[in-house]
């Protein structure tokens, strides 16, 4: 069989990126400054099965290989098996073994046809999303800047800021029916612990005033969390969680950012926002949120995980730097500012099949919520500054 042309995939990806950028620009004009992840979600849903797939199924199928017929057949086969089991259970009897085997075989065959139909889009699109995510991760990487690893206990604080959210995430995942950790949990933990962006100029000045000679340790803390995330995802690749090489590209971007300047050019930051919205839009266009997102509680769990980064970094700084709680909390606020990287990496994980769809979707939505809460974080920082100045 001839290789399918990549042009439909590239056209669909370009449409998703442009729509997400337009929505993001419109939200910014309404003074919603931190809505690039949300604009990607909106664009993806609008172009996905719930949006364009409902009103123009043929167009959605041509742009995104929506596999409308194959999807319908897979859903029908799944529903038929559920009804047969439910009917047998209502009669206090077990489903006949031959019937169950036949229905399961039909379901597996329908799912395989759906997978094959979608693969023509998913494989090239995973590389597009990975390239966009790599650009985003470099733009907000905790490894931007040359950090002094030996100063201020940065690695210790970084481990604290990563270990606490990872522990919370693993505890939440253990409630989803698995007695032992599954392989993909490694990737989920890596996404959860990725370090935040470097502090802004104003934050950096405040950190310097509050911590004195230990200020470089904050950069080192973010870098330590980023390196820990990279080690986790490499472990996941070695253990076979995902065979897609595209999955490793953004994590390589973490190390590539090591040699960049302490603050990236403004043009890179602006382009990173559009790349973020585009990567999220492409990934969300592959989702049927009405069916694939069954981890509703995971959303609030992951929002809490972002707060655990504050708590973990603050505890680490208190123990290592012997600073007070309020001062440590103000210093560690920038360490939780990782929502762009989380959304970008979760989009790659979704396209590459490294984590289940519900988990990746929950991570993207949680990152959007955390990003929209940026004004609240800034207000918290200003309140802490007033408290410290009045002390």
N, C-alpha and C positions, 0 to 999 in steps of 0.2 A: 504493500500500500504506500502511496506517496506521503511524504511528510506534510502535515497540515501547515498552511501558511500562518506565520506569526502576525500578519497584518490585522486580522480581527481582534486579536488580543491587545495589540498595541493601540488600536483605535479605541477600544473599550477603556484601557488604562488612561489614555489621554483625556477621554471624555470625563472620567471620574476625577482626574486631577484638576481639570479646568472648572468643573462644577464645584468641587470642594473649595478651590481658591476663590471663586466668585462668592460663595456663601460666606467664607471666612472674611473676605473684604467687606461684604455687606454688614456682617456682625460687628466688625471693627468700626465701620462708619456709625453704628449705633452705640459706640463706646463700650462694646463687649470685647475687652482687650485680650482675653485668654480663652478664645473659643475655637482655636484651630482644630483641636481634636474633635470637638462637637461638630464643627462644619464637615469634617470628614465622615463622621457617623451619619449625619443628615444626608450628605451626598450619596453615600453608599446605600442607605436604605431606599433613597429615591430611585436609584438605578438598579436595585436588586429585585428579588422575587416579589417583595411586598409592595414595591412601587411600580417601576417600569414593567415588571413581569406581569402585573395585573392588568395594565391598560394597553400594553403593546408587547405581548409575549414574544412575537417574532423578532422585533427589534432587540429586545433584551437577550434573546438567544443568540442573535448574530454578533452582538457586541461583547457578551460575557459568557458565551457558551452555556446559557442557562439550563439547557437540557430539560425543557419543560415536560416533554413526554416521558422521559426516563425518570424524572423526579416524581411525576404523578404515579407512574407504575410502581416505584419503590414505596411511596407512601401507601398506595392501595394494598400492596403485598404485606406491609407491616401491619396495617389496620386489620386485614383479613386474619392474620395470625393472632392478633390480640383478641378479636371477636370470637374466634374459635376457642381460644383458651378460656375466655370469660364465660362463654356459653357452656362449656364443659364443666367449669367450676360451679356455675349456678345449679347444675344438675347433680352436684356433689360427686362428680366422676372426673376421671382424668381423660385428657384428649388422647384419642387413639394414636399409638406410636407411628403407624404408617402415615396417618394424616398429618401429624406434626412434622414428621420428616419431610413430607412433600411440600408443606407450606414453608418450612424453613429453607428448603432448597430453592423455592420460587423467590423468597425474599432475598437470599444471597445472590441469585442470578440477577434480580432487578437492581440490587445495590451495585453489583459489578458493572452492569451496563451504565448506571449513573456515573460511577467513578470514571469509566473509560470516556464517557461523553464530556465530562468536565475537565479531564486531564489536558485536553488540547489548549485550554485557557490557563489552568492552574500552574502548569510547569513554567511557561515563559513569564507569567504574571508574578510568580514567586521571586524571580530574579529582578523584575522591575521594582517590586515592593522592597526587596532586600537592598537594592541600590539607593532607593529613597531613604530607607531606614538608616543605612550606613551614613548618609549625609546628615541626617538628623542627629544620630548618636555622636558623630564627630562635633557637630555644632554645639551640643550641650554636654559633652563628655566631662566626667570628673577628672579625666587625665589631661585636660587642657591645662597647659602651664607646667613648669618644671617644679615639682614639689620636693621639699626636703623631708625625706622619709624618716630621718632620725630625730626630727625636732617635734616637740610638743605632744608626743604620744599619738600622732596621727593614725598609725596603723591600728592601735588599740581602740581608738574612738571609732574608726571605720568598721572594725569587726563588730563592735557593739551595735552600731547603726544598721548593720546588715543582719546580724544574728537574730535580733529580736523580731523584725518583720518576717524573716524566714521561718522562725519557730511558730509565729502566729499563723502563717500561711499553711504550713504543714499540719498544724493542729486543725485548721478549718477543713483541709482536704481529707483528713482522716475521717471526717464525719460524713463523707459522701459514699459510704458503703464499702470501702476497701480496708481490709484488716492490716495490710502492710503497704508501705509506700510504693507507688507505681513508678515506672521509669521516667515518665514525662514530668513527674513532680520536680525533677532536677531542673528542667527548663523553667517551670513556673517559679521555683525558688530563685533562680538566677535573675529572672525579670523583676521579681519583687525586691531584690537587694541591690539592684544597679544604683550606683552613686548618683548624687544630684549634680546639677550644673555648677560651675564655679560661682562663688558669690559675686553679685553685682558690685560695681565700684563703691556704692554707698554702703552696702553690707560689708564689704571688705574693710572699709575704713572703721566701721563700728567694731568689727571683730578685732582689728588691730588694737583699738582703744581698750577693749574689754580683756583681751588675752595677752597683750604685750608680746614678749618674745616667743610665745607659743602659737602665734597666729598662723605660721605656715603649717601647723598640724591640722588645721581645718581642711586645707587643700589635700594634705596627705590622707585625711580620713575619707574624703570622697574618692580618692584614687584607690584606697584599699578596698572600699566597697565595690568599685568597678572591677578591680583585678579578681576579687572573690567571685563576682558574677561570671567573669570570663572563665575561671577555673571550673565553676559548676557546669557551664554550658559545654565546655570541652569534655568534661566527664560524661555528660549526657550523650555527646556524639560518640565517644569511645564505647559506651555501653549500648549503643545502637538505638537510642531514642528517636533519632531522625537521620536518614541517610542523605538528606538534601544538602549539598554544599552551600546553597544560598543561605541557609540558616546561620552559617558561621561568619558571613560577611560583616554584619553590623558589629559583632563582637570583636572582629579584627579591627574595626574602626575605633574601638576603645583604645587599643594600643597605638594605632596610627596617630591619634590625637595627642600622644605624649609629646611629640616634637613641635607642636604648634605653639603660637604665642599664648600668653596668659589670657588674653581676651580675643576672641575671634573677630574678624572684620564684620562690620555691620551688615555688609552685603550677604555674607554667609549666614548670619542669623535670620535675615529676611527670607532668603531662599529656603532655609531649613524649615520655616513655618509652613510654606507652601508644600514642601516635600512631605512634612508631617501630615497635613490634611490629605494629600494625595494618597499616601500609603494606607491611611486608615480608610479612605473612601473605597479603594480597590478591594481591600480585605472585606469590608462590610457589604460590598456589592455581591459577595459570594454567599452571604448568610440569609437564611429565612428566619428572622428573629422570632417569629411566632412559634417555631418548632425547635430550633437548635440551641436556644439559650434557656436551659433549665436550671442554671445556677443563680437564681435570684438573690439568695443570701450571700453568694460570693461577692456581689457588688459591694455591699456594706462591709464585708470582711476585708476587701482589698482597700477600701477607703480608710478603714482603721489601720491597715498595714502601713499606709503612708504616715499616719500619726505615730506609729511605733518607731519610725525612723527618727522622728524628733526625740522620742523618749529614750531610745537606745543610744543615740549620739550624746544626749544630755547626760545620761547616767555614766557613759564612758568618760566624758570630759570632767564630770564631777569627781570620779574616782582617780583619774590620772592627773588632772590639772589642779585639783583641790579648789575649784571655783564653786561659788554658791549656785543654788538651783536656778534662780532667775537669770543670772548672768550666763550660765551654761545653756539654758534654753534659748536665749536670744542668739547666742553664737551658733547653735546647731539648727536654727530655723532654715538656713539655705540648704542643709543636707537633705531635706525632704522634698526639694524642688526637682523631682525626677519624672514628672508626669509625661513630658514629651518623649523621653527615652522609653518609658514603659509602654506607651501607646504604639510607638514605632516597632519595638521588638515584639510586642504581642501580635501586631499585624503580620510580621514575618512568620511568627510561630503558627499563626492560623493558616497562612498560605502554604507553608511547608509541612503542615500536619504534625508539628512537634508537640502541640498540646490539643486537647479536645476543643471543639468549637465553642462550647459554653464557657470554658475557662478563658480562652482568648477574648471572647466577647465581653465577659465580665471585667477583664483587665482593661480593655479599651474604654468601656463605659466608666469604670472607676477612675481611670486617668482623666477622662473628660470632667468628671465631677470635681476631682482634686484641682484640676487646672482652673475651673470656674471659681473655686474657693480661694484663688490667689489674693483677691482683695482682702479677704478675711485674714489670711496669713500676714499680709502687709500690716493690717490694722493691729494684729496681735504683736507684731514686732515693734510698732510705734508705741503701743501701750507698755511693753516691756522697757523700751528706752525711757519713757517718762518715769516709770517706776525706779529705774536705775539712777536717773539724773536727780530724782528727788530723795534718794536714799542718803 
